């Protein structure tokens, strides 16, 4: 009888605590790296590049061994993350071009961002770093749910402040010329003095310090370790034993991010808000090895692929006191679930139906089922599709068919397509059902840069109404 009574009291206290969690509007920090390899964090086994602070997130919470993003390159992956929806459902199927005069080149206004959603829930919101969801004034972060923005609008950037020589987006005269623009604080150009990664970490700390008494959402969108490969001596000197110069620079760039992550985690502790803050860490896609000397082992493939090396990424989350500490979670999850998690916790209706789910009940063990029956990918230009279920993975396209027992073969070494037609047919049926929900691309992408410029000769110049 005593044990039953004690169990009832303990259960009551636990449920009461969970109810309080639902009501207290936890802060959320998303730390997103750019083009980081699967193997290039300590919690995935890296010995060459120490990441003690990034590893703290996994140690304080849960690492996802099957954590995915919704596309294998930057722009569409970010569009999925920020909306909680498969980006192909709203036509964001390609990497957007830098086109500051084009209001259609980016995230369509039909879509609600996580920033929009949390603003409506009285959160203070900020994005720091890379945007890459449109350079037109109507697509600017301040117009898409973010009270504060510090960073750049394009797909990449120079890291050394002395290289930031263009006064604004209308001085750009080529797709990659935007890498040289001065940074933006909201809509004003600023003179940055620090190495870019350090500057973004600095701004993140400032935002938290100024807003920690209110619920806040910080999206720290590092461009490291995306090219160009640039690092300061401070970080390069940490890797005297790496002889490959590109790999050494890559390691230094990751190490700079790790310092920033550590400072953020320390600040959350100092301010006494660690247990009321959810921190996600992930990369926007797999490493583009050998281009930036990243390492995706033991995965096959790289950025741009639908093999695991393109879409399975380093992924961890902490929410101290709520989700298990030092745990691993192997059911497939996806970056779309970040929005799904916050929508589940806040509880108010989203503008559009989400594809992401609230991960918290799954991570606490309240729900022991898999969060997703299947995850999907489409490459429109290549007519390629992929699907991941609990045990299987299929990639299909013109003149290609792959089937893997992905649960037991994450390196995708053995193609089983010729051995199991029934399995292929079942997965193809699922893909066809998903395909019926998708839209054609709304805009031309990075591979169509030259063709787009011919169609839009005023692509960069300032128009008289701006």
N, C-alpha and C positions, 0 to 999 in steps of 0.2 A: 504493500500500500504506500509506504514511504517513497519507494522508487517511482511509482506511478505519479505521486503528487509532485515529486521533484522534477520529473520529466514534463509534466503539465506546466509547471511554473517556468521552467527553462524555455519551453516552446512558446509560451505567452510572451516572455521577455523578447525572444528572438523575433517574433512576428511584429511586436510593437516597435522594435528597432527598425525593421524593414519598412514599416509604415512611415516612420519619421524620416527615413532616407528618401522616400518618395516625395515627401512634402518640402524638403529643404533645398531644392533646386541646386544640385551640385554644380560647382564650377567644372568647366571642361577645357583641357589643353590638348590640342592635336599637334604633335611634332612630326612633320613630314620631311623626309629627305628626298633627294632627287637623283635617280639613277644609282642607288646604292645596291651593291651585290648582296645576295642572300647570305653568303658566308662571311660577310664583312661586319659582323657584330659578335661580341663575345658570347652572347646567349645562343648563337647558332654555331659556336665552335671556333671562332677566329682566335688564333694565337699571334698572328703577325700584327694585327691592328687592335690594340687594347681599347675597349669601349666600356670602362667601368661604370660610367654614369648612365649610359643607355641601358646597360645590364641591370642597373638598380631598378628600372621600371619592371623588368621581368622578375627580378628577385622580390620586389615588393608586391607583385601581382601575378599575372598569368601571361605566359608566352604562347602564341599560336603557332603550332607546328605546321598547320595547313591554312595560313593566312594569305588571302589573295586580294588583288586589286581588280578593278573592272575593265582595265585595258592595259596593253603592254607598252604604251608611250604616254608622255606626260599629260597633254591637254585633256583627252577623253577620260583618263584615269581620275584627274582632278574634278572634272565635271560630275563623274559618278559619285565621288566622295562627298562633294559639297551639296549634292541634291538628294543623296540616299536612293538614287534611281539609276537603273541601267541607262547610260547616256544615249544609247541607240534609240531609246523610246522617244527622245526629243531631238534626234538628228545631230547630236554632237559626236559624229563618227570619226572625225579626223582631227589631227593636230592643227589648231587654228594658225593662220598667218598673222603677221603683225600688220594691221590695217586700221589705223586710228580714225579713218573716215567712214568705216563700214560698220553700221549698227547691227548687221546680221552675222558678223564674224566673231562669234563667241557664244556665251551661255544665253539662250533665248529668255526673254522676259517672262515667258509662260512658266518658268521654273522658279520654285521657292528654294532659296539656299538655306543651309543650316544657320547662317547668320540672320537671315530674315526671320526664321522660325524662333530663334532665341531672343532676338530683339523684341518680338511680340510678347515674349514671356518675361520682359523687363531685364534681360541680360545686357551687360556692357560687352561689346563685341569688337574684336580686332583681328586683322590679318596682317602678318609681318612677313615680308620676303616676296616670293614669286606668286604672281596671280595667274597669268596665262589663260584667262577665260574671256578675253576681249579687251581691246585697247580703245574702243570708242567711248565717248563720254557717258553714254547711257549704260555702258557695261562696266563702268568703274566700280571698284569694291565699295566705295561709299554709297553707291546706288543699289548695291546688292546685299544689303544687310549688315554692313560693317561700319560701326561708328568711327573706327580708326584704321588707317592703312599706312604702312611704311614699307616701301619696297619698289618693285618695278612691275610693268604690265606684260612684258614679253616672255618668251620661253626660256631665256637664259640671260646671263649678265656677266660683265667683267667684275672681278673681285677686288681689284686694287683701286682705291679712290682716285688716284691720279689718271686713271684711264677713263673716268666718267666725264667726257668732254662735250657731249651734246646737251644743249640746254633743255630741249624738250622733244616729244615724239615727232614733231613736224620738221625737225632737222634730220631725221633718219631718211636715208635714200636707198636702203636695201633691207631685205628680211632680217639679216643678222646685225645690221647697223644699230638696231635698238639695244644691243648689248652695251653700248657706250653712252646711253642716256643717263643723266643725273637721276638720283632716286627721288621718289615722291613721298612727301608727308601729306597724306590725304591728297589734295589736288595741287599742292605747291611743291616746286622743285627745291631741293636742299643741297647743301655742300657737305657731303659725307667725308669724314677724315679717317675712318677706320676700315680695316679689312672687312669685307662685306659680311662674312659669317659672324664675326665679333659684333658688328653693328646690329645685326638682326637679334642676336642674343641680348645685347644691351637694351634694345627697344622692348623686347619681351619682358625683361625684368621691370622696366619702367611701367609698362601697362599693368602688370600684376600688382605692383606696389601702389599704384594710383587707384586701383579698382577692387582691391581684395575685400572690401567691406560690402560689396554688392555681388550678386551672382555674375560671373564673367565667362566669356568664351574667347580663348586665345587660339588662333590658328597660326602656328609658327611654321611657315612654309619655306624652309631653307632651299637654296638652289644648289648647295653642295651635296654630293660631289660631282654634279653635272659639269661638263666642259664649259669654258676653258679651264684647263688644269692649272690652277694658281694657288699658291699657299705662301705664307710668310715664314721667315726663318724660325720663328718661335715654334711653329708646328713641324717644320721640316727637320729640325734638330732632334726631334723625338725618335727619328727612325734612321739612325746611322747605319744600321745593318741591312737596309733594303737598297740593293744596288741598282735595280731598275728605276730610273728617274721618274717615269710616269707613275709607277706603282707607289713610289715614295711620296710623290705629290698627292696622289689619291689618298694615301693613308693619313697624310697631314691634314687634308681637307675633312676627312671623317673625324679626326681627333679634335679639330676645331669645333665641330658640331657637338661632340661629346662633352667638351668643356661647357658649352652653353646649356646643354641638358642638365649637367650637374648643378650649375648655378640656379637654374629654375627649380629643381627639386629641393635644393637647400633653402631657397626663398620660401617655398610653400611650407616647409617645416618651421622656419623662423616666424612666419606670420600666423602659425597655428591653424592653417587651412588645409593641411595635407590630407586629412581624412574626409574633407568635403570637396575634394577635387579629383576628377577622373583624368588620367593622363594616358593618351594613346601615343604610341610611336610606331611608325611604318615608313616604308619607301613608296614612292609613287609608281614604280615599276621595277623590273629586275635590272641588274647591271648590264650596260652595253659593251661588255668585254669583247675585244681588247681595247676598244676606243678610249675608255677612261681607266683601264687596268683594274677593273672590279673583278670580283670572284663570286660566281654563283654556285659553286660546288655544294652538294653533289647533284645539283639540278642540271638538266639538259637545256640548252638554249640560252637566250639573252633578250634584252630589251627589243621589243618589236615582234617577238615570237609568242605563239600560244603554247609552246612547251613551257614546262614549269619555270624555267629560268627567266621567262618574260613576265609572268603574272603572280608567281608565289614569292612573297617578299618577307623581310624581317618585320615582325609584327608582335607587339606586346601592349599590355594595358595594366595600369595599377589603379585601384581605388581602395586604399588601406582601410581595413576594418569591415569591408563589404565583400570583396571578391577574394578568393584564396590566394595566399602568399606563396610564391615560389612554385606555382603550379604550371603544368603544361596542358594545353587543350588541343585535341587532334581532330575534332570534327571540322570540316571546312567552314570557314567564315570569310567575309569579304568586307572591303572598306565601306561599302554601302551601309553596313551594320552600325557604323558610328552615328549617323543620323538616326537610324532606327532605334539605337539605344537611348539617345537623348529624347526622342519623341515618346518612347515608352515611359521614361522617367517623368517627363514634364506632363504628359497626358493630354495635351490639347491637340486638336485636329490639325493635320498637315494639309497644305493646299492640294497636293497631288498624292496619289497612292505610292507609298514607299516600297522598294524592293528589299531594303535592309530591315533587320529585326532587332529587337531589344536583346542584347547579349547577356544582360545581368542575370536573369533567371537560369540561363544555361551555365554560366560560370559559377554560380553559387550552388548548383546542383538541384535547385528547385524544379527545373525542367531537365530531364535526363535524355531527351530526344535530341536528334541533330537539328541545328537551327535551320538548315536548308536541305531540301530534297536534292537540289542540283544548283550549280552555278554555271553561268553562260558567258560566252564571248563571241563577238563578231568583228571581222576585218572586212569592211565593205569593199574596198578596192580589190582585195585579193580573193573575194568570194569565199572566205575561210570562216569556219565556225568551230567552236570548241564547247564541250560540256564536261563538267566534273561532278560526279555523284559521290556517294560515300566510298565506293570501292573502285570505280572505273573512271576513265578519262578518254574521250574521243575527240580527235581533231579531224575535220573533213574539209576538203576544198577540191578544186579542179585537179583531177589526176593524182589525188593523195587521200589516204585514209589511214588514220592511226587509232589504235585501241590499246590502252594500257591498263594493267591492274595497278592503278596508281597508289592504292593503299599499301602495296608491298613492293612497288617499283617506282619510287619517286624520281629516279634518274631516267625513267622512260627508255630503258634499254631494249625491252622486248615488245615489238609490235605484234599484237594478237589479232589484228584485223582479219587476217585470212583464216582464222580458226573459229570465229564465233559470229556468224552472220545474224543470228537471232538477237544477240546483244547489240550489234551495230544498228539493227532496225529499230530496236526499242529506244536507243539513244537518239537516233535520227528523228523519231516521232516527237520526242521531247523538244528537240531543237526546232522542228517545224512549227510546233505550237508556240514557242517563244518568238520565232521569226515573225509570226503574224501580228505581234504587238509593236514591231519596230518601224522606224521611219527612215527614209533615205536621208543622206547627209544634207544639212542646211547650207553648208558653205564648202568652198574649195579648201584643200588642206596643204600642208607643207610641201608635199611632193608636186603640187601644181603651182608653185610660186611664180614661175615664168609666165605661165598661161594667165594667171590671175592679174599680174601686172600689165599685161597687154590689154586685158579687158577693162582695167581700172587705171588709166594713166595718171589720175589724180590721187593715187593711193596714199601718198605720204604728205603732200602739201597741205598747208592750213587753208581751209575754206573760209570765205568771207563771213559766213554766219557763225564761225567758231571764235 
